[in-house]
Amino acid sequence: MNKLLIPAVIILSVIGCTSKNNNLKVMKKQKSDTTISVNDTTPKVTGIGGIFFFSENPEKAKEWYSKNLGLEVNQWGSSFEFRNANRPNEINYLQWSPFKKGDKYFEPSKKDFMINYRVQNIEALIVKLKENGVKVLDSIETYDYGKFVHIMDDEGNKIELWQPIDSVFTAMGGKTTK
């Protein structure tokens, strides 16, 4: 390298590093300004909890996805493991499941899929949804791994709302798709 270029490269590197450090400080500040409190109990969706779809042959579909895309499959489909953005030490799960075409679980929707949304404060969310005229299909059911309820959107899609208890899945162990 040309001896005259070396000081210029060093200066540009220092300027670049300083600029990057300042940008990082700004990004960190912006992130901390918008970080949601772990004590936030606002009734709302916090993520996707599951993707469910009709399949002519769910077992064959699971086998295909395992063989070709590397999904770790179980009797229900595949559990995807991810980290909670607000609590990085916490493991969360998303369930991917093929259902036998025509399964009644999707009713009254006529669609070939159903999305499960992870929510917080499911009881208050149902109150809010009813106030907004949203059709609530059933009452909240509680299981070891969380609370569930089903609603319909304006286009006839059945939606499953889930307030998860991810620690139950973590304690169960088993293979997950990562």
N, C-alpha and C positions, 0 to 999 in steps of 0.2 A: 504494500500500500504506500502511496506517496506520502512523504513526511509532512507535507503541508496539509494533507487531508486528515491526518490523525487528530490534531487539535480540534478541527471542525467536527469530526465524528464524536469526539468526547464531549464537546459543548452541546451538540444536538442530542446526544444520549442523556446528558444531565438535564437539559431542558425537557426532553421527552419524559424522563423519570419524574421530574418535578410536576410536569403537567399531568401525568398519570396519577401521581400521588394526590394532587389537588382534586382530580376527577373522582378518585376513589373516596376522598373525604366527602365530596359533594354527594356521591352516590350513597355512601353510608348514612349521611345525614338525611337524605331523602328517604331512604329505606326506613330509618328509625322513626321518621315523622309519620310514615304510613303503616307502620307495623301495628297489627291488631293485638290488643291485649289478650292474654291467655284467659282473662276473666270475662271476656266479652260473651254475653248471653243473648245477643240480638237473635231473634228467630229468623233463620235464613239458611240457604244452601251454602255448604262449605266446600263441596267438591263432588266428584262422581264416585258413587259407591258400587255401581255395577252396570254392566251392559249385557242385556239378555236378548236373544234373537231366536226366531224359529229356524229349524233345520230339518231336512227330510230324515236325516239319520244323525242324531246328536253324538253317538259314540264314534261314528266314523269321522264326524267333524272334529271332535276332540283329538282323535288319533292323527288326522291330517295336520292340525295346528301344532301338535306336539312334534311330529316328525319334520315338518317343513319350516316352522317358525320358532321352534324351541320352547313352546309353552310347557310349563310343568302342569300336568293335568291331574285332576282328582275326580271323584264321582259327580261333582257339580259343574266342573269346567276347569277354570284356572283362577287361582288367587294371585293377584299382582300385589307385590309389596312395595311400599314407598314410604318416605319420611314426611312427617307433618312439618310444614313450612314454619309454623309458629313455635313448635316444640320438636326440634330436630332429633332428639333422642327417642321420640315416640314413633313406633312403626304403625302405619295404617295399611288398609287393604282395599282393593277393588276387585269385585268378582266378575268374571267373564263366563257366561253360561249359555250354551246352545240348548234350546228347549225343543221337544218334538213338535213339529208343525201342527198347529191346531190346539196346542195345550190351553186349557181353560184358564190358566193363571193370568193370561194377558187380557181376559175379558173384563169389561165390556169393549175394550179397544179392538178394532179390526186390523190393527197394524201388525207387522211382522217383527216388531222389536219393542223393548221397554227399557227405559233408563232408570236406574236407581240413583238418587241423589243423596249424598251425605248431608245431614242437617244438624243444626244445634237448636236446642230448646224446641223440640217437636210439638209439645203441648201448646206453647204460645204461637207457633207457626200455624197450627191448625186453626186456632182462634182467628188469626189474621186472614187466613185463606177463606174461611167461612164468611167473615165480614166483607171480603172482596167478591163474594158470590162464586167461589171456586167449588166445584162438585167434589166432595170428600166421599169416597166409596165405602169406607169401613171405619171402624174405630181403631185407635192405637193398640197394637199388640206388643207385648214385652217378652223378650227372650233373653237368655244369658248373654248373647252377643249384641243386644241393642233393641231399640223400639222401631216399629214399622207402621206405616199407614199408606194408603193408596189414594191418589187423586186423579182427576182427568183435566187435561189442558183444553184450551179452546178448539183445538183441531182434532180432538178425539183420541189423543195419545194417553194411555194409562201411564202414570208416573208413580214409582215407588219411592217413598221418603224413608230414610233410615238414619236414626240417631245411633251411631255405632258405639260399641264397647270393644275396641280393637284388641285390648289386652287379653281377651278370651281367645282370640285366634292366635296371638303370639304364644300364649301358654299351651295351646294345642300342639304347636309345632307343625311339622309337615313341610313338604316342599312348596315353594312359591315361585312365581315368575318374577324375576328381578331385572 
